[in-house]
Amino acid sequence: MMMQVERRKSATARIVSAPSSARRLPLVYVTGTGCDGQLFDTTPDDLVVVPDQESVEAMGANVVATAPDRFVLVGHSLGGYVALTVAARAPNRVAGLVLISTSARADSAERQVSRHVLLELLDRDFEAWTERLAGLLVCNVSESTVRRSDLVAMLRRVGRDTIRRQLRAALLRGDLSEIIADISAPTVVISGTDDRVVEHEAASELASALRARFVAIEGCGHLPPLEQPAVTRAVIEDHRMRSATRTESRVRVSRSPRQGAREERIP
């Protein structure tokens, strides 16, 4: 099954002023489970990839085959797992890395059981499944700004077959922490403090392992690009500019001995 790729114009795109060097670095977005291009605030030049293969490794291989020669990679949730594999596989092509609502941890036994339950419900009653998942994705604070009906519509657009492959790929991915040493791209990790899908602590752990900037958005759930679009876009654009500057000066990111991530809280 080929990966779905979208290039779309956003009527609500908020692009901050950036130097020409930043504009020369394309943005490649990899969506999370059940999400499509509507998750992100994009421009016509951006590439949005909806992963649709049987494994995280295969999803990563297809991103490498689809993406430009050098780019800033943004991965959300499942897309974050994929982004980690791409950054490790093609370090000379990934100029910068933005990881949203994701971690490098393997699923716990409890989480594996939950994924199996989701797979069973997906096959039994797709409509009920979309309603259930939509209720988990955003926190209570965001329910006033993100309509559940919009999330349900997005999940149903992506479709049962693609989501089944995505869930199975996530279930089989294993521990990704062993590939972190192969990642040299400057990285920022974004996490909602009220994420009910990926623990905030797991995102902080990932940021520490990557020596990454860690941005915590308070009162935000699993979908920062929808719940806090202006904040998320500003962080992405800032990192794009920083990555372009590093690219032009050919500075390689060095990994210092492990320390706790410095958390930047955004209310």
C-alpha positions, 0 to 999 in steps of 0.5 A: 500500500502506497503512502498517502501524500498531500500538498494543500493550501491552508486558508488559515496559515500563519507564517511568521516572518523568516529569513530567506534561508529558512524559506529554503528549507521545506517542511515535511509533516508526518501525521499521527494515527487517524489524522490527515493534512487538516491536523497541521496549518500548512502552506502550498510548499509543505509536504504532508504524509499520511503513513499507510504501511505495515511497519514504522520502518516501512513508513520511514523508508517511504518518507525518505523516498518521498521527501526533498533532498533536505528538509525539516521533519515534523512528526505527530504521535505515530508520525513521531515514531516515523520521524525518529526512524527517518532522522536516524536513517537519513541524518544528512537530509533531516536539517531539523526535527520537530516531535509532537505528542510522541515518545521513544518508549515501547508500549507497556503490556497495559498499553498493548492490551489497549491497542488490541482492544482498539483494533477489535473495536475498529473491526467491529464498529468503526463509527463507534471507534471514531467517536471513542478515539475523538473523545481521547484526543483533546483535553477538556479545556480544548473541547470548546475550541476543537469540535468532536464532530471535526475529529470524527470526520477526519478519522473517517476520512482516513478510513478503517483500513489505513487506521488498522495498518497504523495501529498495527505498526505502532503495536509492533514498533518496539523501543526506539531509544536505541536509535537516538544515538544515530540522530544528529538533527537539532530537535524540539519536542512539543507536549501537551500537559494534559495529553491522555494518549502519550504521557507528558513524562514520556515526552520529557524523557525523549527530549532529555535523550535527544538533548532537545528543546522541550516545549510544554503547552499547558491545558493541551491534550494530544493534538497541539496543532489543533488545540493550540495552532498558533503556539505550535506553528510559532515553535515549528517556524522558530525551529525551521529558522534555527535549523536553516542557520545551522545548515548554512554554518554547517554546525553539527549538533553534539550530544552532551552527557545525559541531563534532564530536559529544560521544560519551557511552559506555555500557558 
